[in-house]
Amino acid sequence: MTHTASLIDRRRALMGMAAVGIGGAMTARGPSIPAAAQSTPVAAAPPIDDDTIYTFVLNLEYLEAEYYLRGTTGQGLAATDVGANPGLVTGGRMVPFASDVIRQFAEELASDEQEHVRYYRQSLGTKAIDRSAIDLTAGFAAVGQAAGFGANYDPFTDELNFLLGGMLFEDVGVTGYKGATPLITDKTKQGDIAGVLAVEAYHMGMARSQLYQAGETARQAANAITVARGKLNGMPQIEQGIEVNGRANFVPADDRGIAFTRTPQQVLQIVYLTPNTGVRSGGFFPNGVNGALAST
């Protein structure tokens, strides 16, 4: 896509981030990680069946849907989509989009994530969990600190920051779905969840390509996010920035061209913003996620 001058102008917030420490985030030592939540003894692993997996991913779809809907509409999920006793969502507001192309992309993202929530709730039926409490404000502030952006990172300030915040979820979503898909025993559900993985991968590739085209400051910021994620769950080898060795890297993949895999526990380490095991809440989920798979 040919990017316009107005899109490039929106880089000013990311340029501010560079001034407060992106260079430090890219050192060999990596970014500092916020203080983790208290660890608790690790309980016996619950049985992993299709409903357990669907319940786990529904938590993540709630998070993504709330993020994108609030950024594109100023409002979150409808009351009919969050359960009888949902937790509160803190933070998020409509993004002042400068590019109509990016606005349309973000709106499509929001619609997809909303439909994912509805799909999982319908599939789980009476077993569908309520939305947990979600804190977008504190979660992204901690992400910004970990990535070297300063203590007040807010992805809703402009469209590039919004894509950058979304990249945190999309990369994790792809790898998490990659790990979950082989565990599904019902073939129809396995096909469905593979289809969701494909949609998340489309989202990820688009966001990464838009950030790459935005220029060097946006590339450094995106790479800093990947370094921070690697520190959170001790897997820097599966984190690939959008620029590697001076070249574009839109598709994180191994040397066979295959997407990487995360376990549910590794996914939770990122959304709870802790490298520790045995943690049951924190980061974007101040009260933890709902369901049997809730501990790092």
PyMOL commands that set and color helices and strands:
alter all, ss='L'
color gray80, all
select helices_A, chain A and resi 5-9+12-25+50-73+79-81+100-127+136-147+159-183+187-213+216-233+236-238+264-271
alter helices_A, ss='H'
color red, helices_A
select strands_A, chain A and resi 89-90+134-135+243-244+247-248
alter strands_A, ss='S'
color yellow, strands_A
deselect
rebuild
show_as cartoon
